[in-house]
Amino acid sequence: MKTSKELLAIINEYMDNINYDRQPKSLYEPIKYVLSLGGKRIRPILMLLTYNMYKEDVEAVLPCACGIETYHNFTLLHDDLMDNADMRRGKETVHKKWNANMAVLSGDTMLVTAFSRMAECDAKHMPDVIRLFTKTALEIDEGQQYDIEFESRNDVCEEEYIEMIRLKTSVLLACAMQIGAILADASKEDRDNLYMFGEKLGLSFQLQDDYLDVYGDPKVFGKNIGGDIIENKKTFMLINATKLAEGGDKAELERWCSFSAEQVMAGDCDRNEKIKSVTGIYDKLGIGKLAKQRMEYYYQEALRHLDAVSVPESNKAQLREFAANMMKREK
């Protein structure tokens, strides 16, 4: 069994050596740029770890692993464009480095390229792989649309939020794992359990992201905390605080949420004061504890599905370790 570090090295070497020999080169430069920015490569690693539980020749499915990572980065490229974000992984975003038209066109090309790489799997498995990948791509778009619609709503409930992050984040992890299982000829029961493992792990991972945006150490988290508070983003934290707050706490929370990110940037309210005040309300209401409880629930659900996979426990060790490390971003 290969470790996640070994698989990361294999994935990076493979992606670094992809030859973009089509014309015009200017169309492919942003794609090479985006994929060269690195990242944790969580999704292709999950695919290869899953495959490796059954078979040793992980190199045989590298095109599909690369396809899932290309697709993930395509979604980030378009997310950055929609959000008008300036930076991604410490570098200029594509629409800033080039322009919006290039971001749209190169992003579209990344999407087609992702499907092309996924179709490099053997003919026996291709129908199942492409069917699942297509379904997942549609679900992610649906999740993104829900996220956009939530921005203009003040009545988003927790159940709606969980469904949104399931679609926007979790299904791609689940897809990566099930494709790894399909390519390894795993049983239908194992495929289904591994899909559910990825889905529940993804929910726990996203809830952890919500929590760390408020309570994380910026040095460990990798970005400044409080961004979701500044943007009034409908996270697990804000949704539950809005539901539980009463009296003065409710009025104060509503007052702070009346200031948009643009108003904060313009100096209409103090950024640090907003973060401190809203965090104080979360503390008073026990929102952090609620988030941790829900994170743990989904993580244990994920492990329950992994327990049900019918391979020797030793074959699951690397996947268990990788999942545990995903959930230990804060020391």
C-alpha positions as CSV (number, residue, x, y, z in Angstrom):
1,M,0.0,0.0,0.0
2,K,1.3,3.4,-1.0
3,T,1.2,6.3,1.5
4,S,-0.6,9.5,0.7
5,K,2.8,11.3,0.5
6,E,4.0,8.8,-2.1
7,L,0.7,9.2,-4.1
8,L,1.0,13.0,-3.9
9,A,4.5,12.8,-5.4
10,I,3.2,10.5,-8.2
11,I,0.3,12.7,-9.0
12,N,2.4,15.9,-9.1
13,E,5.0,14.3,-11.3
14,Y,2.4,13.1,-13.7
15,M,0.6,16.4,-13.9
16,D,3.9,18.3,-14.3
17,N,4.7,16.3,-17.3
18,I,1.4,16.6,-19.2
19,N,2.1,18.0,-22.6
20,Y,-0.3,20.7,-23.8
21,D,0.5,20.5,-27.5
22,R,-2.7,21.9,-29.0
23,Q,-3.0,25.4,-30.5
24,P,-3.4,28.2,-29.7
25,K,-0.9,28.0,-26.8
26,S,-2.4,31.1,-25.2
27,L,-5.6,29.1,-24.5
28,Y,-3.7,26.5,-22.5
29,E,-1.3,28.8,-20.6
30,P,-3.9,29.6,-17.9
31,I,-4.6,25.9,-17.5
32,K,-1.0,25.1,-16.9
33,Y,-0.7,28.0,-14.6
34,V,-3.7,27.0,-12.5
35,L,-2.6,23.4,-12.2
36,S,1.0,24.4,-11.3
37,L,-0.2,26.3,-8.2
38,G,-0.3,23.0,-6.4
39,G,-2.7,22.3,-3.5
40,K,-3.3,19.3,-1.4
41,R,-4.6,17.1,-4.3
42,I,-7.1,15.7,-1.9
43,R,-9.5,14.3,-4.5
44,P,-6.9,12.4,-6.7
45,I,-5.2,11.0,-3.6
46,L,-8.6,9.7,-2.3
47,M,-9.2,8.1,-5.7
48,L,-5.8,6.4,-5.7
49,L,-6.0,5.4,-2.0
50,T,-9.3,3.7,-2.8
51,Y,-8.0,1.9,-5.9
52,N,-4.9,0.9,-4.0
53,M,-7.0,-1.0,-1.4
54,Y,-7.8,-3.5,-4.2
55,K,-5.0,-3.2,-6.7
56,E,-1.3,-2.2,-6.7
57,D,-0.9,-0.6,-10.2
58,V,-2.0,2.9,-9.3
59,E,-0.2,4.3,-12.3
60,A,-2.9,2.7,-14.5
61,V,-5.6,5.1,-13.2
62,L,-3.5,8.3,-13.1
63,P,-5.4,9.9,-16.1
64,C,-8.7,9.6,-14.2
65,A,-7.0,11.0,-11.0
66,C,-5.7,13.9,-13.1
67,G,-9.1,14.4,-14.6
68,I,-10.7,14.8,-11.2
69,E,-8.1,17.3,-10.1
70,T,-8.4,19.2,-13.4
71,Y,-12.2,19.4,-12.8
72,H,-11.7,20.6,-9.2
73,N,-9.4,23.3,-10.4
74,F,-11.8,24.3,-13.1
75,T,-14.5,24.9,-10.4
76,L,-12.0,27.1,-8.5
77,L,-11.1,29.1,-11.6
78,H,-14.8,29.9,-12.2
79,D,-15.5,30.5,-8.5
80,D,-12.7,33.1,-8.4
81,L,-14.2,34.8,-11.5
82,M,-17.7,34.9,-10.0
83,D,-16.3,36.1,-6.6
84,N,-13.9,38.6,-8.4
85,A,-11.2,37.2,-6.1
86,D,-7.7,38.6,-6.5
87,M,-5.6,35.7,-5.2
88,R,-5.6,31.9,-5.1
89,R,-2.9,30.0,-3.2
90,G,-0.9,33.1,-2.9
91,K,-0.9,33.9,-6.6
92,E,-3.0,36.0,-9.0
93,T,-6.2,34.5,-10.1
94,V,-6.6,33.8,-13.9
95,H,-9.0,36.7,-14.5
96,K,-6.6,39.1,-12.8
97,K,-3.5,37.7,-14.5
98,W,-5.2,37.6,-17.9
99,N,-8.8,38.8,-18.1
100,A,-12.4,37.6,-17.6
101,N,-12.8,36.3,-21.1
102,M,-9.7,34.1,-20.8
103,A,-10.9,32.8,-17.5
104,V,-14.2,31.7,-19.0
105,L,-12.7,30.2,-22.1
106,S,-9.8,28.4,-20.4
107,G,-12.1,27.3,-17.7
108,D,-14.4,25.7,-20.3
109,T,-11.4,24.0,-21.9
110,M,-10.4,22.7,-18.5
111,L,-13.9,21.1,-18.1
112,V,-13.7,19.4,-21.5
113,T,-10.1,18.3,-20.7
114,A,-11.2,16.8,-17.4
115,F,-13.9,14.7,-19.2
116,S,-11.3,13.7,-21.8
117,R,-8.9,12.4,-19.2
118,M,-11.7,10.6,-17.4
119,A,-12.5,8.9,-20.7
120,E,-9.0,7.4,-20.8
121,C,-10.1,4.6,-18.5
122,D,-10.6,1.2,-20.0
123,A,-13.7,0.5,-22.1
124,K,-15.2,-1.9,-19.6
125,H,-15.5,0.8,-16.9
126,M,-16.1,3.9,-19.0
127,P,-19.9,3.9,-19.0
128,D,-20.1,3.8,-15.2
129,V,-17.2,6.3,-14.7
130,I,-18.6,8.9,-17.2
131,R,-22.1,8.5,-15.9
132,L,-21.0,9.1,-12.3
133,F,-18.7,12.0,-13.3
134,T,-21.4,13.7,-15.3
135,K,-23.9,13.3,-12.5
136,T,-21.4,14.8,-10.0
137,A,-20.6,17.8,-12.3
138,L,-24.3,18.6,-12.5
139,E,-24.7,18.3,-8.7
140,I,-21.8,20.7,-8.1
141,D,-23.4,23.3,-10.3
142,E,-26.6,22.9,-8.4
143,G,-24.8,23.3,-5.1
144,Q,-23.1,26.5,-6.4
145,Q,-26.5,27.9,-7.5
146,Y,-27.9,27.2,-4.0
147,D,-24.9,29.0,-2.5
148,I,-25.5,32.0,-4.7
149,E,-29.2,32.1,-3.9
150,F,-28.5,31.9,-0.1
151,E,-26.7,35.2,-0.3
152,S,-30.0,37.0,-0.8
153,R,-31.9,35.0,1.8
154,N,-32.1,35.4,5.6
155,D,-34.2,32.3,6.2
156,V,-31.7,29.6,5.2
157,C,-32.1,26.6,7.6
158,E,-29.4,24.1,8.6
159,E,-30.9,21.3,6.5
160,E,-30.7,23.5,3.4
161,Y,-27.2,24.4,4.2
162,I,-26.1,20.8,4.7
163,E,-27.6,19.9,1.3
164,M,-25.8,22.8,-0.3
165,I,-22.4,21.8,1.0
166,R,-23.1,18.1,0.2
167,L,-23.6,19.1,-3.5
168,K,-21.0,21.8,-3.7
169,T,-18.2,20.0,-1.8
170,S,-18.9,16.5,-0.7
171,V,-20.1,14.8,-3.9
172,L,-16.7,15.3,-5.6
173,L,-14.9,13.6,-2.8
174,A,-17.4,10.8,-3.0
175,C,-17.2,10.6,-6.8
176,A,-13.4,10.4,-6.6
177,M,-13.6,7.4,-4.2
178,Q,-16.3,5.6,-6.1
179,I,-14.5,5.9,-9.4
180,G,-11.4,4.5,-7.7
181,A,-13.5,1.6,-6.5
182,I,-15.1,1.1,-10.0
183,L,-11.8,1.0,-11.7
184,A,-10.5,-1.5,-9.1
185,D,-13.5,-3.8,-9.8
186,A,-14.8,-3.5,-6.2
187,S,-18.2,-4.9,-5.4
188,K,-21.3,-2.7,-5.7
189,E,-21.7,-2.8,-1.9
190,D,-18.1,-1.6,-1.5
191,R,-18.6,1.1,-4.1
192,D,-21.6,2.4,-2.3
193,N,-20.0,2.4,1.1
194,L,-16.9,4.2,-0.2
195,Y,-19.2,6.8,-1.9
196,M,-20.9,7.4,1.4
197,F,-17.6,7.5,3.2
198,G,-16.5,10.3,0.9
199,E,-19.7,12.2,1.2
200,K,-19.8,12.1,5.0
201,L,-16.1,13.0,5.2
202,G,-16.8,15.9,2.9
203,L,-19.6,17.2,5.1
204,S,-17.4,17.0,8.2
205,F,-14.5,18.7,6.3
206,Q,-16.6,21.6,5.2
207,L,-18.1,22.1,8.7
208,Q,-14.5,22.1,10.0
209,D,-13.8,24.9,7.5
210,D,-16.7,26.9,8.8
211,Y,-15.4,26.4,12.4
212,L,-11.8,27.3,11.6
213,D,-12.8,30.4,9.8
214,V,-13.9,31.7,13.2
215,Y,-11.7,29.8,15.7
216,G,-8.7,28.7,13.7
217,D,-5.1,29.7,14.0
218,P,-4.3,31.6,10.8
219,K,-0.8,30.0,10.7
220,V,-2.3,26.6,10.7
221,F,-5.5,27.4,8.8
222,G,-3.6,29.0,6.0
223,K,-5.7,32.2,5.8
224,N,-6.9,35.0,7.9
225,I,-9.9,34.1,10.1
226,G,-13.2,35.9,10.0
227,G,-13.7,36.1,6.3
228,D,-17.1,34.4,6.5
229,I,-18.2,36.8,9.2
230,I,-17.1,39.9,7.1
231,E,-19.0,38.5,4.1
232,N,-22.1,37.5,6.1
233,K,-21.7,34.1,4.5
234,K,-24.5,31.7,5.4
235,T,-22.4,29.1,7.2
236,F,-23.4,26.5,9.8
237,M,-22.2,29.1,12.4
238,L,-24.3,32.1,11.2
239,I,-27.4,30.0,10.4
240,N,-27.5,28.5,13.9
241,A,-26.6,31.8,15.6
242,T,-29.5,33.5,13.8
243,K,-31.8,30.7,14.9
244,L,-30.7,30.7,18.6
245,A,-30.1,34.4,19.2
246,E,-32.7,36.3,21.2
247,G,-33.2,39.8,22.5
248,G,-30.1,42.0,22.5
249,D,-27.9,39.3,21.0
250,K,-30.3,38.9,18.0
251,A,-30.4,42.7,17.5
252,E,-26.6,43.0,17.7
253,L,-26.1,40.1,15.3
254,E,-28.6,41.6,12.8
255,R,-26.9,45.0,13.1
256,W,-23.4,43.5,12.3
257,C,-24.9,41.5,9.4
258,S,-26.4,44.7,8.0
259,F,-22.8,45.8,7.1
260,S,-21.7,44.2,3.8
261,A,-18.1,43.2,3.0
262,E,-18.0,46.3,0.7
263,Q,-19.0,48.6,3.5
264,V,-16.4,47.0,5.8
265,M,-13.8,47.7,3.1
266,A,-15.0,51.2,2.7
267,G,-14.6,51.8,6.4
268,D,-18.3,52.1,7.3
269,C,-17.6,49.6,10.2
270,D,-14.4,48.3,11.7
271,R,-13.4,44.9,10.4
272,N,-11.8,43.6,13.6
273,E,-14.7,44.9,15.7
274,K,-17.2,43.1,13.6
275,I,-15.3,39.8,13.8
276,K,-14.8,40.1,17.6
277,S,-18.5,41.0,18.2
278,V,-20.0,38.3,16.1
279,T,-17.5,35.7,17.5
280,G,-18.6,36.8,21.0
281,I,-22.2,36.1,20.1
282,Y,-21.2,32.7,18.8
283,D,-19.3,32.0,22.1
284,K,-22.3,33.0,24.2
285,L,-24.6,30.8,22.2
286,G,-22.3,27.8,22.1
287,I,-22.1,27.7,18.3
288,G,-18.6,26.4,18.2
289,K,-19.6,23.4,20.4
290,L,-22.5,22.7,18.1
291,A,-20.3,22.8,15.0
292,K,-17.8,20.4,16.6
293,Q,-20.6,18.0,17.5
294,R,-21.9,18.0,14.0
295,M,-18.4,17.6,12.6
296,E,-17.9,14.6,14.8
297,Y,-21.2,13.1,13.9
298,Y,-20.5,13.1,10.1
299,Y,-16.9,11.9,10.7
300,Q,-18.1,8.9,12.7
301,E,-20.7,8.2,10.0
302,A,-17.9,8.3,7.4
303,L,-15.9,5.8,9.5
304,R,-18.9,3.5,9.8
305,H,-19.2,3.2,6.0
306,L,-15.4,2.5,5.8
307,D,-15.8,-0.2,8.4
308,A,-18.3,-1.9,6.1
309,V,-15.9,-2.1,3.2
310,S,-15.0,-5.7,2.6
311,V,-11.2,-5.6,2.4
312,P,-8.7,-6.4,5.1
313,E,-8.3,-3.7,7.7
314,S,-4.6,-3.4,6.8
315,N,-5.7,-2.3,3.3
316,K,-7.8,0.6,4.8
317,A,-5.0,1.9,7.0
318,Q,-3.7,4.6,4.6
319,L,-7.2,5.8,3.9
320,R,-8.0,6.0,7.6
321,E,-4.8,8.0,8.2
322,F,-5.4,10.4,5.4
323,A,-9.0,11.0,6.5
324,A,-7.8,11.6,10.1
325,N,-5.2,14.1,8.8
326,M,-7.9,16.0,6.9
327,M,-9.7,16.5,10.1
328,K,-6.6,17.7,12.0
329,R,-5.9,21.0,10.4
330,E,-5.9,22.8,13.7
331,K,-3.4,21.6,16.4
